[in-house]
Amino acid sequence: MQQRTLTITVDANARQALRARALEAFQADGYLGETLNFETPGAFFGRLTERRWALVQTLIGAGEFSLSETARRLGRDIERVSEDVAVLVELGLLERTAKGGVLCPFHDIEVHMRLQPQSRAAA
């Protein structure tokens, strides 16, 4: 079974990025990995908070854990962990299992974010 990879990008022109990625996929011979895009740094940091990153880091490559075991490993309240898991499942960073547990299906997660000066309108 091939190990899954995820690239997280921040790109305001999501449609153009999606088209480029689709073109790459059609020309490739195999698996290229998966991509999750945010249109702004604010959207990225709003959804992927420090605690959610800690949750992903705890689960990446670790296999399946119950919510209670995940909360115990993080030293956090199970209700807050459950809320964070729900957001991360929605984003595709985590998956729920048939047994009711949770896991990170990726072997490698890479983040690409470029910050550039904003263009200014002529005064």
Buried (B, 14 or more C-beta within 10 A) or exposed (E): EEEBBBBBBBBEEEEEBEEEBEEEEEEEEEEEBBBBBBBEEEEBEEBBEEEBBBBBEBBBEEEBBBBEBBBEBBEBEBEEBBEBBEBBEEBEBBBBEEEEBBBBBBEEBEBEEEEEEEEEEEE
